[in-house]
């Protein structure tokens, strides 16, 4: 239904969940694998589901004053793009590290490059850079972490300043990250 309002203003501020993130986080704990990105996402969904409590708290607690952005808008947008891309790479790196730990623990002999192509072909995760993940595991099937592959290492080295900047700006403005 058309309301004339920006879409973000008409979407209910309350996320549901099916449990896959929770199971993934529980399994990471069982395997002793750090999985902070997915686990924090699960916690964010828990908080999101507490809509009534959040509304009540917003009336009693205050955050930083809203300040207009000052600076080079185009440079900031590029920093956001870089930060998002790097965070996506880190998320995949954590997920593949968990699969590697599970494969080692249960003697599954997973083929990570093939898994990346399965994701690309039929899963909700269809990121183009899954081809880069496949190439990383083609170069080194025993790669302990995607961040150690030369392609991903270079991006992390070049983009981490943008990620740090965006996190700092968000924290100073009271935006959850």
Secondary structure, 3 states (H helix, E strand, C coil): CCCCCCHHHHCCCCCCCCCHHHHHHHHHHHHCCCCHHHHHHHHHHHHHHCHHHHHHHHHHCCCCCCCCCCCCHHHHHHHHHHHHHHHHHHHHHHHHHHHHHHHHHHCCCCCHHHHHHHHHHHCCCCCCCHHHHHHHHHHCCCCCCHHHCHHHHHHHHHHHHHHHHHHHHHHHCCCCC
